[in-house]
């Protein structure tokens, strides 16, 4: 019992002694636990540095003020980069699929664009050019019009995706459209007795009605729209007229009366393109504009008219006097030279049996009409006027204007026939 006495021979109560032993034991446990946790922390840091391909030494460094808690490792930025980078790369590829093309460009992409526009019927077949001319711009506008897009004339990536799609829309004219091609169709429908309103170039209800009647009369599907099939039949000699055609020979132009006619006796060129149907029941073809006047009759008159219009712009569906497509140009020159002829297509003119057939290219003479197919089709799709020898004049979609060309390359291999209108 002496162990529980102090120097003063006093005893320590047993309860107090047990309490002191408990406190000392608790402190011992805390110290041991703390030391164990520190060892575990260092082991975690070491393993993280040795095994992780993402963690850095900075991310797992030991804080000087370590508070005995288990560290939480922050996620790296790499998963976020994987999520955002893939869509960005995909979008970049999509945007770069087609380069934007516009007036003045010249490259192989433009050549492909011109070829596709010809294939779909938005411009006449021609020796395909790599130049983005005014005729390319106009053809792009017609394609935009058919697809109810803003008519900018610029071939954007989005437009080219539509154009090169297997279901791309071929030539189409419909209600509320406008253009030179529609004005020409109105004049043709008027000539055949289907249309009695003003030839304004605006596709209004009266035009839609006339087209519907034409479709019914010619046993076509009736929808009031002019697609490629309707267009080809409309400008053919096979088209059924609503009234019996009574062609009247055009008198030979009188040089004196033609040059001294007072202003105001005919409507100004282009005046019919600004008013809407209904204002004038009598459609009128445009009188001769620039290069107008008397050219004489026969071959000499036709050649004189053709040469006077060199440089005039090509516009699909137009027939003068300020712009032309290929058959519209031939029609204009024939009329000026005194020929009695309707406005039809190159394919229809090529089959006109009343004109002498020229089968060999070497037999062509000055004033003969020359007909060509394309590299991709056997159907006649272009016409020009022979100057004799190898020269000819035509409204060229590839050049964007009326030009003088020569019988070489494309024009030789795609020659179909000639027709002699005079003599």
C-alpha positions in Angstrom: 0.0 0.0 0.0 3.1 2.3 0.3 3.0 3.0 -3.5 -0.2 5.1 -3.0 1.4 7.3 -0.4 3.3 10.6 -0.9 6.2 11.9 1.1 3.7 13.3 3.6 2.4 9.8 4.0 -0.9 10.8 2.2 -2.8 8.3 0.0 -4.0 9.2 -3.7 -7.6 8.1 -4.2 -8.0 5.1 -6.4 -10.5 6.8 -8.7 -8.2 9.7 -9.4 -5.4 7.3 -10.3 -7.6 5.4 -12.8 -8.6 8.7 -14.4 -5.0 9.8 -14.8 -4.1 6.4 -16.4 -7.0 6.7 -18.8 -6.1 10.3 -19.9 -2.4 9.2 -20.5 -3.6 6.2 -22.6 -5.9 8.4 -24.7 -3.1 10.8 -25.6 -1.0 7.8 -26.6 -3.7 6.5 -28.9 -4.1 10.0 -30.5 -0.4 10.3 -31.2 -0.2 6.8 -32.7 -3.3 7.5 -34.9 -1.9 10.8 -36.1 1.5 9.3 -37.0 -0.3 6.5 -38.9 -2.3 9.0 -41.0 0.8 10.9 -41.9 2.4 7.7 -43.2 -0.7 6.9 -45.2 -0.8 10.4 -46.8 2.8 10.2 -47.9 2.1 6.7 -49.4 -0.9 8.1 -51.4 1.1 11.0 -52.8 3.9 8.6 -53.9 1.5 6.2 -55.6 -0.3 9.1 -57.4 2.9 10.5 -58.8 4.1 7.1 -59.9 0.9 5.7 -61.4 -1.3 8.6 -62.7 -0.7 9.9 -66.4 -2.8 13.0 -65.6 -1.8 14.2 -62.1 1.1 16.7 -61.7 3.4 17.1 -58.8 1.8 20.4 -58.0 -1.7 18.9 -57.9 -0.6 16.3 -55.2 2.0 18.3 -53.3 1.9 18.1 -49.5 0.6 21.2 -47.9 2.8 22.5 -45.1 -0.2 23.0 -43.0 -1.4 19.4 -43.4 -4.6 19.1 -41.4 -4.7 15.3 -41.1 -7.6 15.0 -43.6 -7.5 12.7 -46.7 -6.7 14.9 -49.7 -9.2 15.1 -52.6 -7.6 15.1 -56.1 -9.0 17.7 -58.5 -10.1 16.4 -62.0 -7.9 17.5 -65.0 -9.2 19.6 -67.9 -8.6 16.8 -70.5 -12.2 15.4 -70.4 -13.6 18.9 -71.2 -11.3 19.3 -74.1 -12.4 15.9 -75.5 -16.1 17.0 -75.4 -15.6 20.4 -77.1 -13.0 19.7 -79.6 -14.8 17.0 -81.6 -17.9 19.1 -82.5 -15.6 22.0 -83.5 -13.5 19.9 -85.9 -16.7 18.4 -87.4 -18.2 21.9 -87.9 -15.0 23.1 -89.6 -15.1 20.2 -92.1 -18.8 20.9 -92.9 -18.2 24.6 -93.6 -15.2 23.9 -95.9 -17.1 21.4 -98.0 -17.7 23.9 -100.8 -16.0 27.3 -101.3 -18.3 30.2 -101.9 -18.3 31.2 -105.6 -19.4 34.5 -107.1 -19.2 36.7 -110.2 -15.6 37.2 -111.4 -14.3 33.9 -110.0 -12.5 31.5 -112.4 -11.5 28.0 -111.5 -12.4 24.3 -111.8 -15.1 24.7 -109.1 -16.8 27.2 -111.3 -16.6 24.9 -114.3 -18.3 22.2 -112.2 -21.0 24.7 -111.1 -21.7 25.8 -114.8 -21.9 22.1 -115.9 -24.4 21.3 -113.2 -26.5 24.4 -113.9 -26.7 23.3 -117.6 -27.6 19.8 -116.6 -30.5 21.0 -114.5 -31.8 23.4 -117.2 -30.9 26.8 -115.8 -28.7 27.7 -118.7 -28.2 26.5 -122.3 -25.6 23.8 -122.9 -22.4 25.3 -124.2 -18.6 24.5 -124.1 -18.3 24.6 -120.3 -16.3 27.5 -119.0 -14.4 27.9 -115.7 -15.5 31.6 -115.6 -18.3 32.9 -113.3 -20.0 35.2 -115.8 -23.2 37.1 -115.6 -25.0 34.1 -117.1 -23.7 31.9 -114.3 -25.0 34.5 -111.8 -28.4 34.6 -113.5 -28.6 30.8 -113.6 -27.8 30.7 -109.8 -30.6 33.2 -109.3 -33.0 31.0 -111.2 -32.0 28.0 -109.1 -32.5 30.1 -105.9 -35.9 31.2 -107.2 -37.0 27.6 -107.8 -36.0 26.8 -104.2 -37.6 29.9 -102.7 -34.3 31.3 -101.6 -33.0 34.9 -101.7 -31.8 35.6 -105.2 -28.3 36.8 -104.6 -26.5 35.1 -107.5 -23.8 33.9 -105.1 -23.1 30.1 -104.9 -22.6 29.6 -101.2 -21.8 26.3 -99.5 -25.4 25.8 -98.6 -26.6 26.5 -102.2 -24.0 24.1 -103.6 -25.1 21.4 -101.2 -28.6 21.7 -102.7 -27.3 21.9 -106.2 -25.2 18.8 -106.1 -27.8 16.8 -104.1 -29.2 13.8 -106.1 -32.7 15.4 -105.6 -31.7 18.9 -106.8 -34.6 20.9 -108.2 -34.4 21.1 -112.1 -35.7 24.2 -113.8 -39.0 25.4 -112.4 -41.1 28.6 -112.7 -44.2 29.1 -110.6 -46.7 31.5 -109.1 -45.2 34.8 -107.8 -41.9 34.3 -109.7 -40.6 36.9 -112.2 -38.0 37.0 -114.9 -37.2 37.2 -118.6 -37.9 33.5 -119.0 -41.4 34.0 -117.7 -42.1 37.0 -120.0 -41.0 34.9 -122.9 -43.3 32.1 -121.8 -46.2 34.6 -121.5 -45.6 35.7 -125.1 -45.5 32.1 -126.3 -48.7 31.3 -124.5 -50.3 34.4 -125.9 -49.3 33.5 -129.4 -50.9 30.0 -128.9 -54.1 31.5 -127.5 -53.7 30.5 -123.9 -52.8 33.9 -122.4 -54.6 37.2 -122.8 -53.0 39.4 -120.2 -49.9 41.6 -120.3 -46.5 40.0 -120.8 -44.9 41.5 -117.8 -42.6 38.8 -116.6 -44.6 38.4 -113.4 -46.0 34.9 -112.8 -49.4 35.9 -111.5 -52.8 34.0 -111.3 -53.5 34.6 -115.0 -50.2 33.1 -116.0 -50.8 30.1 -113.7 -54.3 29.7 -115.3 -52.9 29.8 -118.8 -50.2 27.2 -118.0 -52.8 24.9 -116.4 -55.0 25.1 -119.5 -51.9 24.5 -121.7 -51.1 21.4 -119.6 -54.6 20.0 -119.8 -54.8 20.6 -123.6 -51.4 18.9 -124.1 -52.3 16.0 -121.8 -49.8 16.9 -119.1 -50.1 16.8 -115.3 -51.9 20.0 -114.4 -50.3 22.0 -111.6 -49.9 25.5 -113.2 -46.1 25.3 -113.0 -43.5 25.4 -115.8 -41.0 22.6 -115.3 -38.5 21.3 -117.8 -41.0 19.0 -119.5 -43.6 21.8 -119.9 -40.9 24.2 -121.0 -39.7 21.8 -123.8 -43.2 21.1 -125.1 -44.2 24.8 -124.9 -41.3 25.8 -127.2 -41.8 22.9 -129.6 -43.7 22.6 -132.9 -45.5 19.6 -131.3 -47.3 21.8 -128.8 -51.1 21.9 -129.2 -52.4 25.4 -129.8 -55.7 26.6 -128.2 -56.4 28.6 -131.4 -55.5 27.5 -135.0 -52.1 29.0 -135.8 -52.2 31.4 -138.8 -48.7 32.5 -139.4 -48.4 35.7 -141.4 -45.2 36.4 -143.3 -43.2 39.3 -141.8 -42.7 42.1 -144.3 -39.2 43.1 -145.3 -38.2 46.0 -143.0 -38.3 49.4 -144.7 -35.0 51.2 -144.0 -36.6 54.6 -144.2 -39.7 54.0 -142.0 -37.6 52.0 -139.5 -35.2 54.7 -138.9 -37.6 57.7 -138.9 -40.3 56.2 -136.8 -41.4 58.7 -134.1 -40.8 58.0 -130.5 -43.9 56.8 -128.6 -45.4 54.7 -131.4 -44.3 51.6 -129.6 -43.6 50.8 -126.0 -40.1 51.4 -124.7 -37.9 48.4 -124.2 -38.4 46.8 -120.8 -41.6 48.8 -120.0 -43.6 45.6 -119.8 -41.4 44.1 -117.1 -42.5 46.6 -114.3 -46.3 46.4 -114.4 -48.4 43.6 -113.1 -50.9 41.5 -115.1 -54.3 42.9 -115.6 -53.4 46.5 -116.5 -53.1 45.8 -120.2 -55.0 43.0 -122.1 -52.7 43.1 -125.1 -49.2 41.6 -124.6 -46.5 43.1 -126.8 -43.1 41.8 -127.7 -40.2 44.1 -127.0 -39.4 46.3 -130.0 -35.8 46.3 -131.1 -33.6 48.2 -128.7 -29.9 48.8 -129.1 -28.6 47.7 -132.4 -32.2 48.0 -133.7 -33.3 49.4 -137.0 -33.1 48.0 -140.5 -30.7 45.2 -141.3 -32.1 44.2 -144.7 -33.7 40.9 -145.6 -32.5 37.4 -146.2 -29.0 36.1 -145.3 -27.3 39.5 -145.4 -30.0 41.0 -143.1 -29.7 38.2 -140.6 -25.9 38.4 -140.4 -26.1 42.2 -140.1 -28.5 41.9 -137.2 -26.3 39.2 -135.5 -23.1 41.2 -135.8 -24.9 44.4 -134.5 -25.7 42.5 -131.3 -22.2 41.1 -130.5 -21.5 41.7 -126.9 -25.1 41.8 -125.8 -25.7 39.8 -122.6 -26.9 36.2 -122.4 -30.0 35.7 -120.3 -31.8 32.4 -120.2 -35.2 32.5 -121.8 -34.9 36.0 -123.2 -35.4 36.8 -126.9 -34.2 40.4 -127.2 -33.8 43.2 -127.8 -31.4 43.8 -124.9 -30.5 40.2 -124.0 -30.8 36.7 -125.4 -30.5 33.0 -124.9 -29.3 31.0 -127.9 -32.7 30.2 -129.6 -34.0 33.6 -128.6 -31.1 35.2 -130.4 -31.7 33.2 -133.6 -35.4 33.9 -133.5 -34.7 37.7 -133.1 -32.3 37.7 -136.1 -34.6 35.7 -138.3 -37.6 38.0 -137.6 -35.5 41.0 -138.4 -34.4 39.5 -141.7 -38.0 38.9 -142.7 -38.5 35.2 -141.9 -41.9 34.0 -140.7 -41.1 31.9 -137.6 -42.4 31.3 -134.1 -40.2 31.4 -131.0 -39.3 27.8 -130.3 -36.3 26.0 -129.0 -33.0 25.0 -130.7 -34.3 21.3 -130.8 -37.5 22.4 -132.5 -35.7 24.6 -135.1 -33.4 21.6 -135.9 -36.4 19.5 -136.9 -38.0 22.2 -139.1 -38.5 20.3 -142.3 -39.3 23.4 -144.4 -35.7 24.4 -144.0 -33.1 22.5 -146.0 -31.1 20.0 -144.0 -27.3 20.2 -144.0 -25.8 17.0 -142.7 -22.1 17.6 -143.2 -20.3 20.4 -141.3 -18.2 21.1 -144.4 -21.3 21.9 -146.4 -22.4 24.8 -144.2 -22.8 28.2 -145.9 -23.0 31.8 -144.6 -26.4 32.3 -143.0 -27.1 28.6 -142.2 -28.3 27.7 -138.7 -25.9 25.3 -136.9 -27.2 22.9 -134.2 -25.2 21.1 -131.5 -25.7 18.5 -128.8 -23.6 18.4 -125.6 -20.9 16.1 -124.4 -23.4 14.5 -122.1 -26.6 14.2 -124.2 -27.6 13.5 -127.8 -30.4 16.0 -127.7 -30.0 19.2 -129.7 -29.4 21.9 -127.1 -27.7 24.9 -128.8 -28.0 26.9 -132.0 -25.9 29.5 -133.8 -25.6 31.4 -137.1 -22.9 30.4 -139.6 -20.7 33.2 -141.0 -19.2 30.9 -143.6 -16.0 28.9 -143.2 -15.5 28.0 -139.6 -16.9 31.2 -138.0 -20.4 31.5 -136.3 -22.2 33.9 -134.0 -24.3 32.7 -131.0 -25.6 33.7 -127.6 -23.1 31.9 -125.4 -24.0 30.9 -121.9 -20.3 30.2 -121.1 -19.1 33.6 -122.4 -22.2 35.3 -120.9 -22.9 37.3 -124.1 -23.3 37.1 -127.9 -19.9 36.2 -129.3 -18.2 35.1 -132.5 -16.7 31.6 -132.2 -15.1 29.0 -134.5 -15.7 25.4 -135.4 -13.1 23.6 -133.4 -13.0 21.1 -130.5 -16.3 21.0 -128.7 -18.2 22.5 -131.6 -16.9 19.9 -134.1 -17.4 16.8 -132.0 -20.9 17.9 -131.0 -22.2 19.1 -134.4 -25.6 17.6 -135.2 -26.8 19.3 -138.4 -27.4 22.6 -140.1 -30.6 24.2 -141.6 -30.7 26.6 -144.5 -33.6 29.1 -144.0 -32.9 31.4 -147.0 -32.3 30.0 -150.5 
